[in-house]
Structures are given as structure tokens and as C-alpha cells.
Amino acid sequence: MNTLNLKIDGMHCGGCAERLHSLLVKEDGVEEATLSADENSGKVVFGPSATSEENIIGIIERAGFTAQRA
């Protein structure tokens, strides 16, 4: 398992974080997603054979947020 720590801009409330969490955990290979709107951050634990950092960042950006490795 790999861990991806992210700075995520655009999450303004817990609802934003919850919506993004729902999208991330649907991705094959994502084992855990922890998001904080208060800290504009996220941690995603994933299996690198099933998905990639680029795919995870793409999910976040398609949802309307910006993300970069922290």
C-alpha cells in the first residue's frame, strides 16, 4: 500500500469533504481516504497495482477541487 498526502483547495465544508470521500473510495485500489476541509488536506491509502497518484488527483480535480502532493 502507498500513502498519498495532499493539499486540496476548494473544500469549504464537511459536505465537500464527504462528497469527495465518497468519490475516492469508489476507485478500485483505494483502501482509505481521510479528508479535512478545515486543513485543506487529504490522505489516501491505495494499492499501486490498482490505481495511481495521477488517477487519484484526477478524481479530485474532476470533482471541482485542486490537488497537489503535500
N, C-alpha and C positions, 0 to 999 in steps of 0.2 A: 504494500500500500504506500502511496505517496501522499504528502500533505501539501496543499497549495494555500498559502496565506495571501489574502487580497486586500487591497484598498478599493472600496466600492463607493462611488459617488452617485447620488440621486436617490438613495433610500432616505425618506423623510419621516417614516414612522414604522411602527411594528408591523403594520399591514403590508408595507412594501417588503420588509424582510421576510414575512411569512409567505407572500406570493412568490418571491424569488426562491425561497427554500423549497417550495412545492415543485418548482420547475427543475431545480438542480437534482433533487432526489429521484426524479423520474429518469434521469440519464443513466444508462447502463454503466456500471462500474463505480458510480458514486455511492460510497458507503455512508457518508455522514456530511452534513453541511450545517455549519454554525454561523449565523449572521447577526450583526449588531448594527441597527440603524443609528444608535447613539454614537457609536465609534466609527461608523462608515467602514466597517471591516467584515471580513468573512474568512472562514477556514473550511476547506473542502478536502475530505479524505477520499481518495479514489484509487482504483486499480488501473495502473498504466497500460495493461493489456486490453482494457475495455474502452477507455476514453483517454483524453489528453488534456493538458492545461489549456491548450488553444480551444478545444471544444467547450470546456467549462466557461472560459472567458466569453466565448461566442454566445452561449446561452444567456449569460448575464447582460451582454450588450444588446442582444435581440429583444430582451425584456425592457429595454429603455434606460439601462444604467450604464455607467462606465466602470471598467475594472482594470486594475493593473496589479502585478505581483508586488507584495509588500516586502 
